[in-house]
Amino acid sequence: MTKQKKVILDVLKNTDTHPTADWIYEKARKTLPDISLGTVYRNLHVLKELGEISELNYGSSYSRYDGNPAAHYHFVCEACGKVLDVDLPVQTKLNDEVASQMGLKVTHHRLEFYGLCDECQTKN
């Protein structure tokens, strides 16, 4: 593992905010001032391919990254865009039900919850 990969992975493992590549870049520069945004993107791609992190894409122009690659659900705030982990067991039985009903091979699923986070509820 290169120094750049390690720093990027450390940044992701030490936050629960599901940051963008730009946010990761700003944090990584505190440790590696010469790191480029391109290097961050390349290493995020490699870490994703290695199964070390997850990439979350919600249809916007940028992805968010999760330092926890284990299967889990998320909550997305519709007001501020914050992404939070949901502490519920992943229902792998759903994979079997869909596979059985449709005659498909299901390898995994993704489920998100949407609404307002605590901070945005307080603002309203």
DAJOSUL-V718583 format. One record per pair of residues at least 6 apart in sequence whose C-alpha atoms are under 7 Angstrom apart, sorted by the first residue. I is the first residue (numbers start at 1). J is the second residue. Records with the same first field share a line. If there is no record, write none. Layout:
I->J / J
This chain:
5->43
7->28
8->24 / 28
11->24 / 27 / 28
12->66 / 67
13->67
17->83 / 84
18->64 / 65 / 66 / 83
19->64 / 65
20->62 / 63 / 64 / 65
21->40 / 41
25->37 / 40
29->35
47->53
48->54 / 55
51->69
52->69
53->65 / 66 / 67 / 68 / 69
54->65 / 66 / 67 / 68 / 69
55->63 / 64 / 65 / 66
56->63 / 64 / 65
57->63 / 64
71->90
72->90
73->85 / 86 / 111 / 112
74->83 / 84 / 85 / 86 / 112 / 113
75->83 / 84 / 85 / 86 / 112 / 113 / 114
76->82 / 83 / 84 / 113 / 114 / 115
77->83 / 114 / 115 / 116 / 117
78->114 / 115 / 116
79->116 / 120
95->106 / 108 / 109
99->105 / 106
